[in-house]
């Protein structure tokens, strides 16, 4: 019986350790910004860390339940692999959520031509698909219509668009 749940138990322990890491980050932020419990508001950086930890903790019971059901009734190895992938993505989510809101709101599925071209790299086919290198328009999401960059940056609260952050979505047809 034990050999049938080893991987599931290992992923569960790793998940608990990850949740402990998240809680410790909130404790450190409380000390750093002098916010005593039960307060949940204060410095913006504390609020981001607190919210990221709360978001991750809300889904942890669902994750553990699905991990064990999938591992026992289907296949332990596949369930453990998916569990490890989930834990990794939760860690990246936590780290990303801790970043300032301006850093999180930049479209990240874009073609990235500004960063790539700054290094002198060009794709072998000569041009990025669905991309104009002059960036006359920016898509907020893959499904939204393109808007002029100035309007997009006003939505984000920036006074001036930064060319390094002006990355259009690939699927928007600009």
N, C-alpha and C positions, 0 to 999 in steps of 0.2 A: 504493500500500500504506500509506504513512504516514497519509493522511487517514482510513484505516479504523481506526486505533488511537490517534488523538490523544486522544480522551476517556478511553480506558482508561489510557493512560500518565499523563495528568493526575491521574486518581483514584488511581493507584498511587503517584505522587509525594506526593500529599496524605496518603495512608495512611502512607507512610514518615515524613513530617514529623510526623504525629500520634503515631506510635510513638516518635519521638525526643522529643517533648514529654513523653510518659509517662515515659520513661527519665530525662529531666532532672528531673522531679518527684521521682523516687526518689533521685537523686543529691543534690538539695537537701535532702530529708528526712534522708538519711544524715548530711549535714553539720550540719544543725540539731540533730539528736538525738544526734550523736556515735556513730553506729553504723557500724563499719568492716566492709567486705566480708570474708568471705562470710557474716557474721551476717545473719539474716533476722528476728530477734526483737528486741524492745526496747520503745520507747515505742509505745503503742497507735495514735497517729496515723501513725507510720512504718509500722507493720504494715498499716494500712488502705491507705496509698498503695502500698506494695510489692505487696500482694495485688491491688489494682485493676490495677496495671501488668502483673502476671503473668497475670491473667485476660484482659486485652485482647491480650497477646502470644500467648497460647495459640491464639486463633482467627484471628490475622492470616494465617498461611499458607493456611488454608481460604478466607478471604475473598478473597485475591489469586487463588487458583486458580479459584474460582467466578466472580469478576469477569471474568477473561480468557476463560474457556471460554464464558460467557454472551455476552460482547462479540464474540467471533470467530464463534461458531456461530449466534447468534440476532440480537441487535440491539445495536449499540454504545451508542446513546443511552439506551436503557432500562437496560442494564447499568450505565452510568456514573451515571445518576440513582439507581438502587438502591444503588450503591456510595457515593455521597455521603450518602444517607440513613443507610446503615450507619455511616459515619464519624461523622456527627453524633450518632447514638444511642450510639456507643461513647464519644464525648467526654462526653455527658451521664451515661452510666453511670459513667465514671471520676470525674467530679465528684461524683456522688451517693455513690459508694462511699467517697470520701475523707471524707465527712461522718461524724459520730459515729453509732454504731449506733442510739442512741435516735431520732435523726432519720430514719434509714432504715426503722425498723420500724413507723412510723405508717402505717395503711392509707391508701393514696393514691388509690384508685378510688372513694372515698366520695362522698357527695352534697355535702360541703363546706358544709353549711348554717350551721355556726357562724361560719365566716369571712365568708360572704356576708351573714348576718344582722347581724353586728357592724357592717357598713357600711350597714345599713338597706335592703339589696336583698331583694326577694322575687320569685320567679318569676311570670310573668304568669298561669300556671294556678293559683296560690295555694299549692301545696304540692309538695315534692320527692317523686318516686316512691319507694316502699319506704322511707320515712323517718319516724320519729317524732321530733319536735323535742325530746323530753325525754331521748332517748338512754338508755333503760332497758337496752338490750342492744347489744353490739358484735359484729360478725362479724370473725373474724381473717382469713379469706379469703372469696372469693365462694362457696365450696362448704362452708364449715364452719358448724355450727349457731351461733346467737347465744349469747353468754355475757355475764354481768353485767360492767359496766365494771371493777369492782374486781378480778375474777379476770383479766381481760385485762391490766390494768396490772401485776398481780403477775407475770404471765408476762414482761412487758417489763422488770421490775426497778424500776419507778417506785413510789414510796411512795404518791403521791396522783395521781389522774388530772387532767390539765390539760384544762379544758373546750375550749380552743382546739384541742387535739389529738384530741379525742374525736369522730371522724368515722366513722360506720358505713358498711359496704359497701352499695352500692346494691342488689345482687341478693340480699341475705340475708333479706329479708322481715321486718325488724324493724318 
